[in-house]
Amino acid sequence: MATPELPELGPGPRMAVLPLAVLEQKLDDWLPRSMLPAAAQAPIRAAVLLWHDHLHASHRISQDLSGPDGSYLHGLMHRREPDYGNSKYWFHRVGRHSCFVELARRAGGLLRDKSETALERRLMPRGDWDPFTFIDACEAKADAPASDTHVQLLRAIQAIEFELLLNKFCQTRGD
């Protein structure tokens, strides 16, 4: 999944992401050998495609995934598209995702390290992750340059989201 730079808040594309056909082939080679249950493979594929700015290919997968994880991936894709209203719709379907606690902890630490306590309070009122405020923050910075401090922080938080989701998918059991 690694790329030289973090995904943009918008659709991209960035330089140095793998072309769709190459990425699909790598996933086709790796996923069967991964020993991950079939239920984890589609969400992993959707997340990796989204990380590499292949929003439409990711969307084709995430729209068929049920439950909070599928809704989360679907919401992420629409946030980057950008279709902020649709992203909020999908995050309403997510509910209180299991990644939110760790996301709040890690994002809060990052923001405190950067002395961005005002943004921390907005994104994590009462210490709880607020995905709707994060969507609003991304929308507010949609036209800001990549060098903008808040854009960089939002991209770093978005990367934490991806990492937490992928870790969750990779720990899925095939019970």
C-alpha positions in Angstrom: 0.0 0.0 0.0 3.0 2.3 0.6 3.3 5.4 -1.5 5.8 8.2 -1.3 3.2 10.7 -0.1 -0.1 10.5 1.7 -3.4 10.5 -0.2 -4.8 13.9 -0.8 -8.1 15.0 0.9 -9.6 15.1 -2.6 -9.5 12.6 -5.5 -6.0 13.0 -6.7 -4.4 11.5 -8.6 -0.9 11.8 -7.1 2.4 11.0 -8.7 3.9 7.6 -7.9 0.7 5.7 -7.2 0.5 2.3 -8.9 -1.7 2.2 -12.1 -4.9 0.3 -11.5 -4.0 -2.7 -13.6 -0.6 -3.1 -11.8 -2.2 -2.7 -8.4 -5.0 -5.2 -9.2 -2.4 -7.7 -10.3 -0.4 -7.3 -7.1 -3.6 -7.7 -5.1 -4.6 -10.8 -7.1 -1.2 -12.3 -6.4 -1.0 -11.4 -2.7 -4.6 -11.8 -1.4 -4.9 -15.6 -2.1 -1.5 -16.2 -0.4 -2.3 -13.9 2.6 -4.3 -16.6 4.4 -6.9 -13.9 5.2 -10.5 -15.0 5.1 -12.5 -14.2 2.0 -14.6 -11.7 4.1 -11.5 -9.6 4.7 -10.2 -9.6 1.1 -12.8 -7.3 -0.5 -12.5 -4.5 2.2 -8.7 -4.7 1.9 -8.8 -4.4 -1.9 -11.2 -1.4 -1.6 -8.9 0.3 0.9 -5.8 -0.2 -1.1 -7.4 1.0 -4.3 -8.7 4.0 -2.5 -5.2 4.7 -1.1 -3.8 4.7 -4.6 -6.5 7.1 -5.8 -8.6 4.6 -7.8 -11.8 5.9 -6.4 -14.2 4.4 -8.9 -12.7 0.9 -8.6 -12.8 1.2 -4.8 -16.4 2.4 -5.0 -17.4 -0.6 -7.1 -16.3 -2.8 -4.2 -17.4 -0.7 -1.2 -20.9 -0.3 -2.4 -21.4 -4.0 -2.2 -19.9 -4.4 1.4 -22.4 -4.5 4.2 -22.0 -3.3 7.8 -20.0 -0.6 9.4 -16.7 -1.4 7.6 -18.2 -1.2 4.2 -20.0 2.0 5.1 -16.8 3.4 6.4 -14.9 2.7 3.2 -17.9 4.0 1.2 -17.9 7.2 3.3 -14.1 7.7 2.9 -14.4 7.3 -0.9 -17.2 9.9 -1.1 -15.3 12.3 1.2 -12.3 12.2 -1.2 -14.5 12.3 -4.3 -15.6 15.0 -3.0 -19.3 14.4 -2.3 -19.4 15.5 1.4 -23.2 15.1 1.8 -23.0 11.5 0.5 -20.0 10.9 2.7 -22.0 12.0 5.8 -24.9 9.7 4.7 -22.5 6.7 4.8 -20.9 7.8 8.1 -24.4 7.9 9.6 -24.7 4.3 8.5 -21.3 3.5 10.2 -22.5 4.4 13.6 -19.9 4.2 16.3 -17.1 2.3 14.5 -14.7 0.2 16.5 -11.8 2.3 15.1 -13.1 5.6 16.4 -11.6 5.2 19.9 -8.0 4.5 18.6 -8.5 7.2 15.9 -9.4 9.8 18.5 -6.4 8.7 20.7 -3.9 8.9 17.8 -5.3 11.9 16.1 -5.6 13.7 19.4 -1.9 13.0 20.1 -0.8 14.2 16.7 -2.8 17.4 17.1 -1.5 18.1 20.6 2.1 17.5 19.4 1.5 20.2 16.7 -0.2 22.5 19.3 -3.5 22.3 17.3 -5.7 22.1 20.4 -8.6 24.1 18.8 -8.7 21.6 15.9 -8.5 18.7 18.4 -11.5 20.1 20.4 -13.5 20.4 17.1 -12.7 16.9 15.9 -13.0 15.2 19.2 -15.5 16.8 21.4 -15.6 15.1 24.8 -12.7 13.0 23.5 -14.9 11.1 21.0 -14.1 11.0 17.3 -16.6 13.0 15.2 -16.4 11.8 11.6 -18.9 14.5 10.5 -16.7 17.3 11.8 -13.8 15.7 10.0 -15.7 15.7 6.8 -16.5 19.4 7.4 -12.8 20.1 8.1 -11.8 18.4 4.8 -14.4 20.3 2.9 -13.2 23.6 4.4 -9.7 22.9 3.2 -10.6 21.5 -0.2 -9.1 24.4 -2.1 -6.1 25.0 0.2 -2.6 24.3 -1.0 -0.9 21.0 0.0 1.5 23.1 2.0 -1.3 24.4 4.3 -0.6 23.1 7.9 -4.2 22.0 8.4 -4.2 20.2 5.1 -1.1 18.3 6.1 -2.6 17.4 9.5 -5.9 16.3 7.9 -4.0 14.1 5.5 -2.1 12.5 8.3 -5.3 11.8 10.2 -6.8 10.3 7.1 -3.7 8.0 6.9 -4.3 6.9 10.4 -7.9 6.0 9.4 -6.6 3.8 6.6 -4.0 2.2 8.8 -6.6 1.4 11.5 -9.1 0.0 9.0 -6.5 -2.1 7.3 -5.2 -3.5 10.6 -8.8 -4.3 11.5 -9.4 -6.1 8.2 -6.2 -8.0 8.5 -7.1 -9.3 12.0 -10.5 -10.6 10.8 -11.0 -14.2 11.5 -12.7 -16.6 9.2 -14.9 -18.1 11.9 
